[in-house]
């Protein structure tokens, strides 16, 4: 069975500082990896996804993530955050034919 | 192309009442999924439809929850009778193929008082 760990439940960061949100997963089969974002009072929006190919994936709003198979990680990064990035971020995994398994979420708070 | 839509966006009901949530998937998407996030916990899978058939309902918490997808288009999720622990956000997602990306709707926030 697959599982997803997001060790940081809350991450405060100052505006224009870099941020990294950590994600580790466990799976005995190949998986697809995703980062979703939920802004306050809104639904889930796909930030980026890794299906295959290049391990560095670029997403919307300046975010990127790197797939590391040996460390089973898929950490999300942004070099300079903005106030509007304040939201909850979910890492998720999915096998070819399975449902999406979500991590517990990381609440990112950008401080002016 | 319209995305996944859910109705209502927010519902407040009393314990013991019935609530029906609706999800309209992206047109042409045969696969429809329900997920929910109860307060303070992870987003969890509830069930998966392929057209009108239930492919996997392993995540349904108990028999107070009934999901239908008549005609293979929109889906409803009924909670009857609602309990306090059912409060949370219910998400719907759809995909064209089982192995494809799932597109999520905005969610329905259910509050049971």
Interface residues (C-beta under 8 A of the other chain):
Chain A: X34 X36 X42 X43 X44 X45 X46 X49 X90 X94 X96 X97 X99 X100 X101 X102 X103 X104 X105
Chain B: X6 X33 X35 X41 X42 X43 X44 X45 X48 X56 X59 X91 X93 X98 X99 X101 X102 X103 X104 X105 X106 X107
